[in-house]
């Protein structure tokens, strides 16, 4: 096997007996293997599993770009187990794939599929072979990895800042969260609605976690400030008032509050200088009754009684929305240097409602042209038709620009009537 360099310095093309394979320079492995490892784990986890934890991020991006943009096509190269290889080989069906091999050994070897090729393949079961024979869409995986890689790079220096001082918003406490992605999505929901303090109780995948940062989509200041605690009690040490969420009825003599009631209580206590926390349970089964016993009150969100479980980030987002709605600081959408705050209702921007003089001029123009074309037939029905037309256009509450556009349309149609009409293109 030999390797030829390509213009893409991070890729080398190996010459194998049956195919040309794009290799990652410096790692001497097929591009697809690198993509698979980073997709199956995190980017850092995948590189570590491949024994290349220090692999240059710039080189990684170039390798992923090579795969994502299918540059292998111009190099006439394919990776093992890639769907492009089966397509290049002309293997359209499982029968074609079997015939391409000398023998496919299934499981312990009691089942063997014979073909006309030279290579022997082992597969754990026929069901596995049926799902995997055509190969993986590695270029699609590479595109997803590129988004994650660039996503992290683009936001690496974004720190953001809390919108309130310490204790001015309720703390969000996640008990034993199982997925780092969910922690990140919770952080994003918190940032959307002005909640700043995130506390984690024994997160399953450890803390800090890169996957949470990626899922947070730029809410890095919440991720950076989040603290992991060994127990629920430790996370609530400085808190005066605790509300816990649950979807199941519990045998506890505690106040049960709706989200609106809970947030109103939290806002009232926060204004008195008390520190408050809202506790959310595990993705799989929520909070244990013993954990709810430590709360001062329970929140139960109105839901479909036959499907009451909410996604963790959805539950945080719902309560965060109510918190922000009642704060008086909410904005309809984003506000930037180029975008001003907007109010509910119809927003005309720089346009404005048409003055009646402008509207009457449009009516006269339209009716005159319609009359020229014999639209009012029989003529005695003209008053009723004109009345309907004026009512219709008045109901539209047209702007000045819209009236000018309509007059332009009428003028264009009138100039093109009869033999003077321009042919359609």
WOLINZI-V137908 format. One record per residue. RES is the residue in one letter. SS is DSSP state (helix for helix, strand for strand, loop for the rest). NEAR is the number of other ideal C-beta (glycine too) atoms within 8 Angstrom. Layout:
res: [RES	RES]
ss: [SS	SS]
near: [NEAR	NEAR]
This chain:
res: [X	X	X	X	X	X	X	X	X	X	X	X	X	X	X	X	X	X	X	X	X	X	X	X	X	X	X	X	X	X	X	X	X	X	X	X	X	X	X	X	X	X	X	X	X	X	X	X	X	X	X	X	X	X	X	X	X	X	X	X	X	X	X	X	X	X	X	X	X	X	X	X	X	X	X	X	X	X	X	X	X	X	X	X	X	X	X	X	X	X	X	X	X	X	X	X	X	X	X	X	X	X	X	X	X	X	X	X	X	X	X	X	X	X	X	X	X	X	X	X	X	X	X	X	X	X	X	X	X	X	X	X	X	X	X	X	X	X	X	X	X	X	X	X	X	X	X	X	X	X	X	X	X	X	X	X	X	X	X	X	X	X	X	X	X	X	X	X	X	X	X	X	X	X	X	X	X	X	X	X	X	X	X	X	X	X	X	X	X	X	X	X	X	X	X	X	X	X	X	X	X	X	X	X	X	X	X	X	X	X	X	X	X	X	X	X	X	X	X	X	X	X	X	X	X	X	X	X	X	X	X	X	X	X	X	X	X	X	X	X	X	X	X	X	X	X	X	X	X	X	X	X	X	X	X	X	X	X	X	X	X	X	X	X	X	X	X	X	X	X	X	X	X	X	X	X	X	X	X	X	X	X	X	X	X	X	X	X	X	X	X	X	X	X	X	X	X	X	X	X	X	X	X	X	X	X	X	X	X	X	X	X	X	X	X	X	X	X	X	X	X	X	X	X	X	X	X	X	X	X	X	X	X	X	X	X	X	X	X	X	X	X	X	X	X	X	X	X	X	X	X	X	X	X	X	X	X	X	X	X	X	X	X	X	X	X	X	X	X	X	X	X	X	X	X	X	X	X	X	X	X	X	X	X	X	X	X	X	X	X	X	X	X	X	X	X	X	X	X	X	X	X	X	X	X	X	X	X	X	X	X	X	X	X	X	X	X	X	X	X	X	X	X	X	X]
ss: [loop	strand	strand	strand	strand	loop	loop	loop	loop	loop	strand	strand	strand	strand	strand	loop	loop	loop	loop	strand	strand	strand	strand	strand	loop	loop	loop	loop	strand	strand	helix	helix	helix	helix	helix	helix	helix	helix	helix	helix	loop	loop	helix	helix	helix	helix	helix	helix	helix	loop	loop	loop	loop	loop	loop	loop	helix	helix	helix	helix	helix	helix	helix	helix	helix	helix	helix	helix	loop	loop	loop	loop	loop	loop	loop	loop	loop	loop	loop	loop	loop	strand	helix	helix	helix	helix	helix	helix	loop	loop	loop	loop	loop	helix	helix	helix	helix	helix	helix	helix	loop	loop	strand	strand	strand	strand	loop	loop	loop	loop	strand	strand	strand	strand	loop	loop	loop	loop	loop	strand	strand	strand	strand	loop	loop	helix	helix	helix	helix	helix	helix	helix	loop	loop	loop	strand	loop	helix	helix	helix	helix	helix	helix	helix	helix	helix	helix	helix	helix	helix	helix	helix	helix	helix	helix	loop	loop	loop	loop	loop	loop	loop	loop	loop	loop	loop	loop	loop	loop	loop	strand	strand	strand	strand	strand	loop	loop	loop	loop	helix	helix	helix	helix	helix	helix	helix	helix	helix	helix	helix	helix	helix	loop	loop	loop	loop	loop	strand	strand	strand	strand	loop	loop	loop	loop	loop	loop	loop	loop	helix	helix	helix	helix	helix	helix	loop	loop	loop	loop	helix	helix	helix	helix	helix	helix	loop	strand	strand	strand	loop	loop	helix	helix	helix	helix	loop	loop	loop	loop	loop	strand	strand	strand	strand	strand	loop	loop	loop	loop	loop	loop	loop	loop	loop	strand	strand	strand	loop	helix	helix	helix	helix	helix	helix	helix	helix	helix	helix	helix	helix	helix	loop	loop	loop	loop	strand	strand	strand	strand	strand	loop	strand	loop	loop	loop	strand	loop	loop	helix	helix	helix	helix	loop	loop	loop	loop	strand	strand	strand	loop	loop	loop	loop	loop	loop	loop	loop	loop	loop	loop	loop	helix	helix	helix	helix	helix	helix	helix	helix	helix	helix	helix	helix	helix	helix	helix	helix	loop	loop	loop	loop	loop	loop	loop	loop	strand	loop	loop	strand	loop	loop	loop	loop	loop	loop	loop	loop	loop	loop	loop	loop	loop	strand	loop	loop	helix	helix	helix	helix	helix	helix	helix	helix	helix	helix	helix	helix	helix	helix	helix	helix	helix	loop	loop	loop	loop	loop	loop	helix	helix	helix	helix	helix	helix	helix	helix	helix	helix	helix	helix	helix	helix	helix	helix	helix	loop	loop	loop	strand	helix	helix	helix	helix	helix	helix	helix	helix	helix	helix	helix	helix	helix	helix	helix	helix	loop	loop	helix	helix	helix	loop	loop	loop	loop	loop]
near: [5	5	9	7	7	10	3	8	7	10	15	10	14	11	8	8	3	4	8	11	12	17	14	12	10	8	10	5	9	11	16	13	10	15	14	11	12	14	10	6	9	8	12	8	9	14	13	9	8	11	5	9	7	4	10	6	8	6	11	14	11	10	13	13	11	14	16	10	7	8	11	13	7	5	11	5	10	12	15	8	8	12	10	13	13	12	8	7	7	6	11	4	6	8	6	10	12	10	9	11	13	9	10	13	11	13	9	3	7	5	8	8	9	5	11	5	8	3	8	8	8	6	12	6	8	8	6	9	12	8	6	10	10	7	11	10	7	14	11	7	12	13	9	9	13	12	8	10	13	9	10	11	8	6	10	6	4	7	7	9	5	7	7	7	5	4	7	6	12	11	12	14	14	14	13	9	15	9	9	13	9	14	18	17	12	16	16	14	12	16	14	8	11	13	13	12	10	17	13	15	15	10	14	8	9	6	8	8	11	11	11	14	12	11	14	15	9	9	13	12	12	14	15	7	10	13	8	9	11	6	8	12	7	9	13	12	6	4	10	6	12	13	17	15	16	12	10	6	2	8	3	8	2	9	6	7	12	9	11	7	8	14	12	9	12	14	10	8	11	14	6	6	5	8	10	14	15	16	15	13	12	10	8	4	4	9	13	6	9	5	13	14	7	9	12	7	13	15	15	10	11	4	8	5	5	4	6	9	5	10	7	13	11	8	12	14	11	11	14	14	9	11	16	12	7	9	8	4	7	7	7	7	6	5	7	5	3	3	7	4	6	6	6	3	4	3	6	8	4	4	8	7	8	11	7	6	6	10	13	8	9	13	12	8	11	11	10	8	11	9	10	8	8	6	7	11	6	5	6	4	9	9	6	7	10	11	8	8	11	9	8	8	12	8	6	7	6	10	11	11	7	11	13	8	8	12	11	8	8	12	9	8	9	10	7	8	9	4	3	7	7	5	4	3	2]
